[in-house]
Amino acid sequence: MKLQELKTITAISRRAQSLFDTAGIHFDHLSTTMDLEKVHEISPLDLGALLNADQGNFGHDITGIYNHFNRQTGQLENCFVPRYSKPV
């Protein structure tokens, strides 16, 4: 993974932290960062677009990854596809 991708993933996770903290929802910055890194490896994300997404689409992808990424198998489950996945 490139350094710029890691920086963007960190920025995405920080934005998510701020969003969830404001809503009073527990959020684990480190776990989300690691989940995003792995999801980006298996299903490349348009990281720049995700970082700059409106709140609804941003929340959809972040909570979807949180809810559907299986850390044991390293796969997205339940047919979840992030809106900011790059086309295959």
N, C-alpha and C positions, 0 to 999 in steps of 0.2 A: 504494500500500500504506500502511496506517495505521501510525502510530508504535508502537502496542501490538503489532501483528502482528510488526513488525521486532524488538521487544524479546523477544517469545516465541520467534521463530525463533532469535535469538541464544542464548537460554537452552537451547533444544533442542540446538543445536550444541555448547554448552559441556557439556551432560550427555553427549552422544555422545563428546566429547573425553575426558571422564573415564572413561567406560565402556571405550573402546578403549585408552586409555593403561594402564588397570589390566590389560587383557588382553595388553598388549605388542604391540598392532597399530598400525601407522602410520596416522595420521588427520590430515587437512588441514581444520582448523576453518574457514578462509576459504572454501574450495571448497564445503564442505558447507553453509555458510550461504547462499552464492549459489545452490546447487542447490535448497535448500529454498525460497528466495524464488521462483525460477522455477517450480518444481513447484506451489507454492501459487497462483501466478497462473493456471496452465493447468488445474489440478485442485485446487480449494480443499480445504485440509486443516483438520481440527478441531485447531488448534494447541494449545489448552489440554489437550485429551484426549491428544494425542501427548506433550506435555511430561510429563504425569503417568502415562503408560502403564507397565504392568509391564515389566520388563526384556526379556522375550521379544518382546512386541508392539512395543516401542520399537525393539529391535534389528532386527526384521523390516523395519519401515518405513525406518529409516535405511540399513541395508545394501542394501535393495531399491532405494531411490532412488539410492544410490551406484552400484550395479551396472547399473541399467536406464535411468538418465536420460542421454539423448544430448545433450551440450552443443552439438553442431553443429546439430541440428534443433530443440532445445528441447522434445523430446517424451520421454515414458516409453515404453519399447519392451518387447517380449517379453511383452505382455499383463499387465505388472505394474501392480497397483492397490494403493496404500497402504491398509492397514487403517483408517487414520484420515482417509481421504478423506471429505469431506462428501457426503451423498446428492445426486444430480443432480436 
